[in-house]
Amino acid sequence: MSPLIGNIVAQEAKEMRLLLSAHEITSLETYAAELVKWNSKVNLTAITDHKEIAIKHFVDSLALAQYITPADRMLDIGSGAGLPIIPLKIIRPDTAMVSVDAIAKKIHFQRHIIRLLNLQNIEAIHARIETLHKTQGNSFSVITSRAFTRLDRFVSLAVPLLADGGVLIAMKGEQADHEITASDKTIHENGFMITGVHRYTLPYSMGERVLMFIKQCKPCQIKA
């Protein structure tokens, strides 16, 4: 893998006030190389251009880094090829993390990357998210999802897994405002509310993104 990905991610991370070490940059480059190699045989992602991997996968994932602490236990729902969890784990090694996906080949790839990069305190689980509460109920302080499903469904699936006082962070694209409008009632019926919305633009004009922060509210007042 050329150093293009590492150079782009390091520069854009600096703009986010994240100073990546040489080891972290090398780990991201290795991850990217394996993603491209595996993708030639197993469909993991539609994005294979090096610049797009750097921006749409890695830089976008790192937008979450400032909201993750060593005290958290994070769950990534529908993590696919390991996004955002693998880039986050690389630069936040002290945070306990779990990923879940129903597609076996994607979890196999994640486990390969975890072994290859010797990542610690991270687990990739092959399961349907609807069943995870049986073993992991109310045990995560942060639950995220990157373009996995509708906002209302994400909240409904995540609620049984969220610890008291925890936060849901939905990573969305340009249709975020429509999803907020369509999902507002369901979110409130689950006892939650959107407490913050962070909008940002990916470098090189690669799209608009939104982070939605959702927390429990007691009591919630459903908007008319």
N, C-alpha and C positions, 0 to 999 in steps of 0.2 A: 504494500500500500504506500502510495506517495505521501510525502509530508503535508500535502495540501490540506487534508482534513484536520490534522493537528494544528497547523498554523492558523486556519480559520477559526477553529474552536477556541484556541488560546486567546486570539485577538478579541473575539466577541465576548468571551468570558470576562476578559479584563474590563470591557465596557459595562458588564454587570457587577463589577467589583469582586470578581472571582479570580484569584491568581492561581492558575493550575501549575502543579509541579511537572517536571519532566517525566516522572513516572506516570502521572495521571494522563498526560498527553499521549504517551506511548501506549497506555492501556486502551484509550479510546481509539487510537489508530489500529491496534490489534483487533479490537471488537469490530471495527468497520471492515477490516480485511476479511474476517471470518463471516461477517454478515453477507458480504458480496459473494464469497466462495460458496457458502451454503445455499444462497439464494439461486445460484445457477442450477442446483439440483432440487431444492425444496423451496416452494414459494413462501417466503417470509415477509417480503415487503415489495411494494411497487416502486420504491425509490432506490435507485442503484447508482445514480450519478454522484461523484465524490462530493461536489459542492453541496448538492441537495442533502446528502447524508449528514454533512457537517452542520448545515443550517436547520433543515426541517426535522431531523431526528435529534441531533446532539444539543445544539444551541437551544432549541425549543424545550427539550427535557430539562436543561440546566436552569431554565427560568423558574423552576420550583425550588432550587437549592436554598435560597434565602429563607424559605419557610419550613425547612427541615432542620431539626436539632438532634444532638446525640441522645437526648432524653426520649425522643419519639420512637414509636414502633409503627412503621409505615406499611400499608398494603397498596399494591398496584393491581387494580382489577382490569382484566382483559389486556394483559401486558404484551401480548403478541411476541415480537422478537426481542422483548426486553426494554421497552420504552414506555415511560421514562426511567424505569427502575435501575437498569444497568449503569447508564451514565451518572445517575444520582449516587449509586453505591460507590462508584469509582472515586467520586470527590467527597462523599460523606461516609467514609468507612465505619465510623463509630455508631451510625444509626442502624438499628435492627430493621430489616426489610423482608417482606414476603410478596411474591408475585403469584397470581393465579390466572390460568387460561385453560379453556376447555379443549384446545387443539394440541394434541400430544407433540407433534413435530416442533411446535414453537417452544414448548417447555423443554424438550430435549436440547434444542439449541441454547436456550438460556442456561441450562445446567452445564453444557459444554463450556460456555463463556465463563461461568462461575468457577469451574475447575481450572480452566486455562489461565485466568487472571488471579487465581487464588483469592477470590473474594470471600470474606468471612461474615458470619451472622446474616446470611441471606438465604432464603429458601424459595424455590420455584415449584409450585404445586400444580399438578395436572388435575383439575376438577372443574365442575360447574360452580359458579359463584353462589348459586342458590343453595348449595349443600355445605358451604364452608363454615356456616355458623355453628354446625354441629361440633366442630373441634376448635374454632377460632372466634367464638362469639364474644362480642364486646371487648375485644383485646387490642384494638388499634387506635392510636391517638391521631393518626393522619391516614386518610384513605383517598387515593387519587385514581383517576381514570382519564386516559387520553383518547378522545374520539372513539370510545368503545360503544356507547349506546346513548339513547336520549337522556336528557338531564333528569327527568322525573323517574325514569327506570333506574338510573344510577343511584339516586337517593334511596329508592325503595330497596334495592339490593344491598346497599352499604349500611343502612341503619342497624341491622342486627349484628354487625361486625364492629361498630364504632364504640370506643370506650366513652364513658361519661366525660363530657367536656371536650371531646375530640372535634376534629374539623374534617369536612369533606372538601376536596379541591378538584373541581372538574376542569379539565383542559379542553377548550373548545376553539372552534374556528370562527369564520366570518358570520355564521348564522346564529351566533350566541344570543343576540337580542330576541330573536324569534323563539328560541328554546326557553328563555326566561319567561316570556309571556305565556307560552303554551304549558309550562310546567309549574307555574307559581302556585296554583291551587293544590296540586298533588304534594308539592314540597311542604306546604303548610299543614296539610292533613297528616303528614308524617311527623309533625311536631318540629319542623326545621324552617329556617329562613336563610335567604342569601344575605350575608353580612358584608360582603365586599366583592368588587369586580375590578380586576387589574387587566387593562388592555395594553398590548404591545405589538410592535411591528417587527417581523423577522427581517434580518439584514438581506441585502441584495433583492429587495422587493419580492420576497418569497411568501408574502401573505400576512394577514392580520390574525392575531391570536388573543384569546381571553382566558384568564384564570378566574373561576368563580369560587368563592369561599362560602361554605354553607355550614351553619351550626344549629344546634338545638335551641329552641326558644320556648320559654315557659312563662306564661302561656303564649301561644301564637295567635295573632289576630289575622284571620283570613281576609285578604283584600276583596272588596266587592267587585 
